[in-house]
Amino acid sequence: MKNFNQVKSTALELFSMASFVGHISTDEEYIQALELMEELIEEYDIYKSLIEVLEISIERWEDRADEFAEFNARIDNLDDGVATLRVLVDQYQLKADDLKDVIGGKSLVSMILNGSRKLTKEHIQAISSKYNISPALFFDCV
């Protein structure tokens, strides 16, 4: 049989020491949450459950805080295909020249990355094959 009184007592103690774990209310608490997260990640397997709770609190703050409003609006308006391509560019430290054989010329790659041209089905297939990723990553799955 579980001792829920001990669980409740421990939870109260945690949240009285660090209420931001469950809900961030200020910029200072946000900074504390990030600092705690940085420490917890060092021993991810041990602190996985706490990391998951803290992650929700941080994400909720970042979704609602005024300081992130402009960034969140830009992300919301990003084409999923371009966002995925940008992640690949960042992860592999690619330049437009590196993608010209996959997508087309350097100028086409630049136009796709800046949003003035769209990725085609053929582009997505070629990128997916080259980097061994699912084509589904290029589409909004929400």
C-alpha positions as CSV (number, residue, x, y, z in Angstrom):
1,M,0.0,0.0,0.0
2,K,1.3,3.4,-0.9
3,N,1.8,6.1,1.7
4,F,0.2,9.1,0.1
5,N,0.7,11.2,3.2
6,Q,4.5,10.9,2.6
7,V,4.0,11.8,-1.1
8,K,1.9,14.8,-0.3
9,S,4.3,16.0,2.4
10,T,7.3,15.7,0.1
11,A,5.5,17.5,-2.7
12,L,4.5,20.4,-0.3
13,E,8.1,20.6,0.8
14,L,9.3,20.8,-2.8
15,F,6.8,23.4,-3.9
16,S,7.4,25.5,-0.8
17,M,11.1,25.6,-1.6
18,A,10.8,26.0,-5.4
19,S,7.2,26.8,-6.4
20,F,8.5,27.5,-9.9
21,V,8.8,23.8,-10.5
22,G,5.0,23.7,-11.0
23,H,4.3,27.3,-12.1
24,I,6.6,30.1,-13.0
25,S,5.2,33.6,-12.1
26,T,8.2,35.9,-12.5
27,D,11.3,36.4,-14.6
28,E,13.4,35.6,-11.6
29,E,11.6,32.2,-11.2
30,Y,12.1,31.6,-14.9
31,I,15.8,32.1,-14.5
32,Q,15.8,29.8,-11.4
33,A,13.9,27.1,-13.4
34,L,16.4,27.3,-16.2
35,E,19.3,27.0,-13.7
36,L,17.7,24.0,-12.0
37,M,17.0,22.4,-15.4
38,E,20.6,22.8,-16.4
39,E,21.7,20.9,-13.2
40,L,19.1,18.2,-13.5
41,I,20.0,17.4,-17.1
42,E,23.5,16.4,-16.0
43,E,21.9,13.3,-14.4
44,Y,18.9,12.9,-16.7
45,D,18.1,9.3,-15.8
46,I,17.9,10.0,-12.1
47,Y,15.8,13.2,-12.4
48,K,13.7,12.4,-15.5
49,S,10.3,12.8,-13.7
50,L,11.3,16.2,-12.2
51,I,12.7,17.3,-15.5
52,E,9.4,16.5,-17.2
53,V,7.4,18.6,-14.6
54,L,9.8,21.5,-14.8
55,E,9.8,21.3,-18.6
56,I,6.0,21.9,-18.6
57,S,6.4,24.9,-16.3
58,I,9.2,26.4,-18.5
59,E,7.3,25.8,-21.7
60,R,4.1,27.4,-20.3
61,W,6.1,30.5,-19.2
62,E,7.8,30.8,-22.6
63,D,4.5,30.4,-24.4
64,R,2.8,33.2,-22.4
65,A,5.6,35.7,-21.4
66,D,5.6,39.0,-23.2
67,E,9.3,38.8,-23.7
68,F,8.8,35.7,-26.0
69,A,5.7,37.0,-27.9
70,E,7.5,38.2,-31.0
71,F,9.6,35.1,-31.2
72,N,6.5,32.8,-30.7
73,A,4.7,34.8,-33.4
74,R,7.6,34.2,-35.9
75,I,7.7,30.5,-35.0
76,D,3.9,30.2,-35.5
77,N,4.1,31.7,-38.9
78,L,7.1,29.6,-40.1
79,D,6.4,27.1,-42.8
80,D,7.1,23.6,-41.4
81,G,9.2,22.5,-44.3
82,V,11.4,25.6,-44.1
83,A,11.7,25.1,-40.3
84,T,12.8,21.5,-40.8
85,L,15.3,22.5,-43.4
86,R,16.7,25.2,-41.1
87,V,17.1,22.6,-38.4
88,L,19.1,20.4,-40.8
89,V,21.2,23.4,-41.9
90,D,22.0,24.2,-38.2
91,Q,22.6,20.6,-37.2
92,Y,24.9,19.8,-40.1
93,Q,26.3,23.4,-40.4
94,L,25.3,23.5,-44.0
95,K,25.6,26.4,-46.5
96,A,23.4,27.0,-49.5
97,D,26.2,25.6,-51.6
98,D,26.0,22.2,-49.7
99,L,22.3,21.8,-50.6
100,K,22.5,22.9,-54.3
101,D,22.9,19.3,-55.5
102,V,19.9,18.2,-53.4
103,I,17.5,21.1,-54.0
104,G,18.9,23.0,-56.9
105,G,21.0,26.1,-57.3
106,K,22.3,28.1,-54.4
107,S,19.9,30.9,-55.2
108,L,16.9,28.5,-55.0
109,V,18.1,27.2,-51.7
110,S,18.4,30.8,-50.4
111,M,14.9,31.6,-51.7
112,I,13.4,28.6,-50.0
113,L,15.2,29.4,-46.7
114,N,13.9,33.0,-46.8
115,G,10.4,32.0,-47.6
116,S,10.1,33.4,-51.1
117,R,9.9,29.9,-52.6
118,K,8.3,26.7,-51.4
119,L,9.8,23.2,-51.1
120,T,8.4,20.9,-53.7
121,K,7.6,17.2,-53.2
122,E,10.8,16.4,-55.1
123,H,12.9,18.6,-52.8
124,I,11.4,16.9,-49.8
125,Q,12.1,13.5,-51.1
126,A,15.7,14.3,-52.0
127,I,16.4,15.9,-48.6
128,S,14.8,13.0,-46.8
129,S,16.8,10.5,-48.7
130,K,20.1,12.4,-48.3
131,Y,19.7,13.0,-44.5
132,N,17.8,9.8,-43.8
133,I,14.8,11.5,-42.2
134,S,11.1,11.0,-42.6
135,P,9.3,13.3,-45.2
136,A,6.6,13.7,-42.5
137,L,8.9,16.2,-40.7
138,F,8.3,18.7,-43.5
139,F,4.5,18.9,-42.9
140,D,2.3,20.3,-40.1
141,C,1.2,17.2,-38.1
142,V,-1.0,19.1,-35.7
